[in-house]
Amino acid sequence: MAKRISDTEWRGDLKDGAGTLRLGSGAFEGRYSFHSRFEDGPGTNPEELIAAAHAACFSMALSASLSQKGYVPARIHTRAAVHFGPVTGGFAISRIAPETEGQVPGIDAATFEQVAQAAKVGCPVSKALAAVEVSLVATLR
């Protein structure tokens, strides 16, 4: 079973601090801050990364499902929007809204919609976002 790792480091308080993150593969490294998360400041944020992960996973799941049914996609483009904001007691992700567009020779719109809806349910990131155990190891140094 694959295990993927990313690292982050945060320095300072919430409002004035800043962090960096690095994907374990080295494919991306970037900064994040209060301003990039709660405002429109430069850098990334956890919700943007969740949106990218969901869009990528869903596109692959849809491609696999279509191919299994004999439809090889020429192109699948997915954009996922993660809605994040204040709720009673803090902040939360209230909704994730992927939108996908496919170029699939020989398929009709109804079949494409049916396969896409099934891929949404079967996508591993969709499953994880629905409900996943979170285990924590915390060490104070």
Phi, psi and omega in degrees: 000136181288147176229120182250141185229140171227154181239144172225157172219132179241138178230128177101185180280178185297310186287319186253353180283180179205157180224165173232152176224152181217129175286144182302330180285344185083002183291337180211139172219135182200175180257154173214157184201175173304318184291327178281343181263315187257351180229207178245036180286166180290149179114182181256189178199162182302322183292322177296322179291322176297318179299316179296316180298317181293315180298317181294314181296314180298316180301319178292318179297319179294316178301316179297315181296317178297315181297321178297333180267005177091009179249108180270115183289139173280327183198138171229125178240125181233135174238129178244133177252125176258119180267121187226135179181186184290141173222170178303122178089007178150223181232155180203158168276118184264338183194147172236125186236092175281145173232130182233151180223130182233147169247105187228105181300134172084002182254151175261164185299320182294318179292319178301315179299316180297315180293321179296318179296320177293321178295324177300317180288323184274347181299127181303324179288323174302315179298316181295322181285339178290316179183123181215143175291137175244116177252143185232135169243118182243130180233127176263128180247000000 
